[in-house]
Amino acid sequence: MAITNLLSTTITLKHSPFLLLKPSTKLRNPKRPTIRAQSKNDDSVDGPDRLISAITYFYPFFDGVQYGKYVITQFAPIQTLIQPLVPAIRVFKSFPLNGLLVFFTLYFIVVRNPNFSRYVRFNTMQAIVLDVLLIFPDLLERSFNPSDGFGLDLMMSFDSTVFLFLLVSLVYGSSSCLLGQLPRLPIVAEAADRQVL
């Protein structure tokens, strides 16, 4: 009974847009605000843009796959997941300057090219920023390379964390792009947003 009384009473708001309506005016299909988590409709992003954006997330993963040396050897499901990518990883790692060439190609041909949609340029820039951040684990690994003990355990945990972050970024970024959504990766999304005009 209390719920019925509550539902039958009307609440008047001082700044309600409905106060401007005449009492005889009836609303037809009032629009309800929708909340979306940084996504685009499936119709707004075309297929080639989705595919290009999804492929760009393989670049930081291929460049940082060496951080998974401990995780891949210990967990068979991750090994099975990575196995189909091994030929592409070998091609990427076969020439020492491939990472740098892919970086410049993606940056100057995709990100700085206004002929590509903002969707493609933003996702490409996120992948580039993620790859640039791999400099820090590389510097740490080169300066602090323990052979055993607690230091080795710490380094194994750090490398595994970096690899798992790259793997999750690859899966989340690529799958979101294939679905036409705009993935916003932690740490790199704001930096990528500032770079894409």
N, C-alpha and C positions, 0 to 999 in steps of 0.2 A: 504494500500500500504506500509506503514511503517512497518507493521508486516511482510509482505512478504519479504521485504528487510532484516529485522532482521533475519528471519528464513533462508534465503539463504546464509547469510554470515557465515563463519566458524570462530570459536574461537580456537586459538592454545594455548595450555597450555605448560609451560616449563617442567613440571614433569608428563606429561600424559603417562600412560602405552601404549596408542595406538600409540605413536610416534615410538616405537620400531618395529611396524608392517611395512611390505613393502607396498607400495601403491597398489599393486595388490592383497594383502591379504584381503579377505572379512571376516567379523565376522559372525559367525553363532550362533544365539540365545545367545546373550550376557546376562550374568546373572546379574540381577538387585539385588542390596542389599536389603534385607528385614529387617525391624525393628520389633522386637517383644518385648513386655513388659514382660520380665522375664517369658516366658511361654515355655512349652514343647509341642511337637507335640502329637496329640492324639495317635499315634502309639508307642511313646517312653515310655509311662508309662502304665504298664499293669493294669488290673482291680483290683486284690487284693491290689496292692500298692495304688491305688486311694481310695479304700474303707477304708483301714487302716488309711491313712492320713486324710480322711474326718472325721472319727470317733474320732480321737484324739482331734479335736477342741471342742468336747462336754465337755472335762474335765475342762478347765477353766470356761466354761459357767456354768456347774453344780456347780462348787465350788464358783462362784460369783453370783449366782442367787438371793441371799438375797438382793443385792443392787437394785433389781428391784421392791421392795415392794411398792414403790410409783407409779412407772410407770405402773405396771401391774394392780393395782387397779383403776387407772384413765383412762386407754385406753383399751377398749374392744377388738380391733383388736390384740393387743399384748397379751392379755389374751387368745384369741383364738389360737394364734400362739404357745403359751407356753403350753397350755392344754395337747396336746399329750405327752409332755415330763415329765409331773408330776410324773407318776409312776417311771421312771428312776431317776428323781431327788430325790424322796423319798428313793429309794434304796441307792443312793449315799450318802445322808445325814443321813441315819439310824444309821450308826456306825461312831463315831467321828474320827477314824483314817483312814477312807476310802480314803480321799484326800491324806494323806501321803503315803498310800499303793499304790495308783494309780501313784503317783509321782515317787516313787522308781521303780515300775514295768515298767513304760514308759521309765524312764531314763536308767536303767541298762539292761533291756531286749530289748528295741527297739533302743534307741539312741546310745548306746555303742556296739551294735551288728553289725559287718560288713556284716552279712548275709542279713540284710535288705538293700534295695537300699538307696542311698543318699537322694532321694526324700522323702521317708517315714521318715528317720531319721531327715531331716531338718524340715518337717512339725510337727513332734512330738516334736522337740526341741522348735519350735515356740510356740506350745501350752503350754509347760512346762514353758517357760520364761513368757508368758502371765499370767499363774497362779501364778508364783512367784511374779510378780508385784502386785498381789492382796494383798500382805502383807501391802503395803502403805495405801490403803484406809481402811483396817481393823485397822491398828494402829491409823489412824486419827479418825476413828469412835469411837474407844474405849477411846481415850484421850479427844475427844471433842464431847460430847453427849448432845446437848441442848434439852430442853423440849418444848420451844416455842419461838416465836419471829423471829428476823432476822437470828439468829443462826440455827434454825430449817429449815428455808427456804434455807439457804446456804447448809446445810447438805442434804436436799432433792434434791437439784440441783446436788450436787456432786455425791450422790448415783445413781441418774438417769443417769448422764453422764457416770459413770463407767459401769452401766448395759447396756446402749445403745451401748457403745464401745464393750462390750463382745458379745452382740447380733449381731452387724455388723461383728465382727471378726468371729463369728461362721458361719454366713451365707456366708460371702465372702470366708473364708478359706475352708469350706466344699464344697461349690459349685465349687470353683476353682479346688479343688482336684478331685472332681467327673468328671470334664471336662478335667483333665489331665494337668492343668496349675499349675504353681508354684506361690502360693500367697506369697506376701511379705508384712507382716503387719507392719504398722509404729511402731516405738519404739523397737520392738522385733526382727525384721528380721536380723539386723547386729549381735546382741548377739547370735542368734540361728546359724547364719552362722559361727561364730568363734568357737562354741562348736562342730559342726559336722565336723569330720575329713574326 
